[in-house]
Amino acid sequence: MPIYEYRCGKCNHVFEELQKIGEGNENVVCPVCKEPHPDRLPSCCNSLGGTEGSSFDSIPSSPSCSSGGFS
């Protein structure tokens, strides 16, 4: 299940919520002020695999099993 980030419209508290894919904010409440239906924030992550210039480009690659990288 993915983790979604929300912002409360009443107190501006930002928090994360573990939810099923496609589930809306009907059952989500702010953990601080208990206001229902917070705003879901846009995701800041790229899809797995990344694109040129993405933050994934800076992750060093590890040797694969077939390359004999294990000692």
CYANA upper distance limits for C-alpha pairs under 8 A (distance plus 0.5 A):
  1 MET  CA     18 LEU  CA      6.97
  1 MET  CA     19 GLN  CA      6.32
  1 MET  CA     20 LYS  CA      5.75
  1 MET  CA     21 ILE  CA      7.11
  2 PRO  CA     18 LEU  CA      6.43
  2 PRO  CA     19 GLN  CA      6.50
  2 PRO  CA     20 LYS  CA      7.15
  2 PRO  CA     21 ILE  CA      7.18
  3 ILE  CA     16 GLU  CA      6.81
  3 ILE  CA     17 GLU  CA      5.99
  3 ILE  CA     18 LEU  CA      4.89
  3 ILE  CA     19 GLN  CA      6.77
  4 TYR  CA     16 GLU  CA      6.01
  4 TYR  CA     17 GLU  CA      5.80
  4 TYR  CA     18 LEU  CA      6.82
  4 TYR  CA     19 GLN  CA      7.60
  4 TYR  CA     40 ARG  CA      7.58
  4 TYR  CA     41 LEU  CA      8.15
  4 TYR  CA     43 SER  CA      8.28
  5 GLU  CA     14 VAL  CA      7.53
  5 GLU  CA     15 PHE  CA      6.21
  5 GLU  CA     16 GLU  CA      4.88
  5 GLU  CA     17 GLU  CA      6.85
  5 GLU  CA     40 ARG  CA      6.46
  5 GLU  CA     41 LEU  CA      6.06
  5 GLU  CA     42 PRO  CA      8.29
  5 GLU  CA     43 SER  CA      8.20
  6 TYR  CA     14 VAL  CA      6.09
  6 TYR  CA     15 PHE  CA      5.92
  6 TYR  CA     16 GLU  CA      6.55
  6 TYR  CA     17 GLU  CA      7.94
  6 TYR  CA     38 PRO  CA      6.52
  6 TYR  CA     39 ASP  CA      5.91
  6 TYR  CA     40 ARG  CA      4.89
  6 TYR  CA     41 LEU  CA      5.87
  7 ARG  CA     12 ASN  CA      6.17
  7 ARG  CA     13 HIS  CA      6.07
  7 ARG  CA     14 VAL  CA      4.87
  7 ARG  CA     15 PHE  CA      7.01
  7 ARG  CA     38 PRO  CA      6.14
  7 ARG  CA     39 ASP  CA      5.77
  7 ARG  CA     40 ARG  CA      7.00
  7 ARG  CA     41 LEU  CA      7.28
  8 CYS  CA     12 ASN  CA      5.22
  8 CYS  CA     13 HIS  CA      5.82
  8 CYS  CA     14 VAL  CA      7.03
  8 CYS  CA     30 CYS  CA      6.52
  8 CYS  CA     35 GLU  CA      7.61
  8 CYS  CA     37 HIS  CA      8.34
  8 CYS  CA     38 PRO  CA      5.11
  8 CYS  CA     39 ASP  CA      6.79
  9 GLY  CA     35 GLU  CA      8.47
  9 GLY  CA     38 PRO  CA      6.48
  9 GLY  CA     39 ASP  CA      7.31
 10 LYS  CA     33 CYS  CA      8.37
 10 LYS  CA     35 GLU  CA      7.35
 11 CYS  CA     33 CYS  CA      7.48
 13 HIS  CA     30 CYS  CA      7.93
 13 HIS  CA     32 VAL  CA      7.74
 15 PHE  CA     30 CYS  CA      8.28
 15 PHE  CA     31 PRO  CA      8.47
 17 GLU  CA     28 VAL  CA      8.36
 19 GLN  CA     23 GLU  CA      6.98
 25 ASN  CA     37 HIS  CA      5.83
 25 ASN  CA     38 PRO  CA      7.23
 25 ASN  CA     39 ASP  CA      8.18
 25 ASN  CA     40 ARG  CA      8.01
 26 GLU  CA     36 PRO  CA      8.11
 26 GLU  CA     37 HIS  CA      6.35
 27 ASN  CA     36 PRO  CA      8.03
 27 ASN  CA     37 HIS  CA      7.77
 28 VAL  CA     36 PRO  CA      6.60
 28 VAL  CA     37 HIS  CA      6.30
 28 VAL  CA     38 PRO  CA      7.44
 29 VAL  CA     34 LYS  CA      5.80
 29 VAL  CA     35 GLU  CA      5.95
 29 VAL  CA     36 PRO  CA      4.76
 29 VAL  CA     37 HIS  CA      6.53
 29 VAL  CA     38 PRO  CA      7.13
 30 CYS  CA     34 LYS  CA      5.11
 30 CYS  CA     35 GLU  CA      5.79
 30 CYS  CA     36 PRO  CA      6.94
 30 CYS  CA     38 PRO  CA      7.27
 46 ASN  CA     50 GLY  CA      6.30
 46 ASN  CA     51 THR  CA      8.37
 46 ASN  CA     54 SER  CA      8.14
 49 GLY  CA     56 PHE  CA      7.70
 50 GLY  CA     54 SER  CA      6.26
 50 GLY  CA     55 SER  CA      8.02
 50 GLY  CA     56 PHE  CA      6.26
 50 GLY  CA     57 ASP  CA      7.98
 51 THR  CA     56 PHE  CA      8.28
 51 THR  CA     57 ASP  CA      8.34
 52 GLU  CA     57 ASP  CA      7.45
 53 GLY  CA     57 ASP  CA      6.93
 54 SER  CA     58 SER  CA      8.43
 55 SER  CA     59 ILE  CA      7.99
 63 PRO  CA     67 SER  CA      6.78
 63 PRO  CA     68 GLY  CA      8.13
 63 PRO  CA     69 GLY  CA      5.62
 63 PRO  CA     70 PHE  CA      8.47
 64 SER  CA     68 GLY  CA      7.81
 64 SER  CA     69 GLY  CA      6.90
 65 CYS  CA     69 GLY  CA      6.85
 65 CYS  CA     70 PHE  CA      7.62
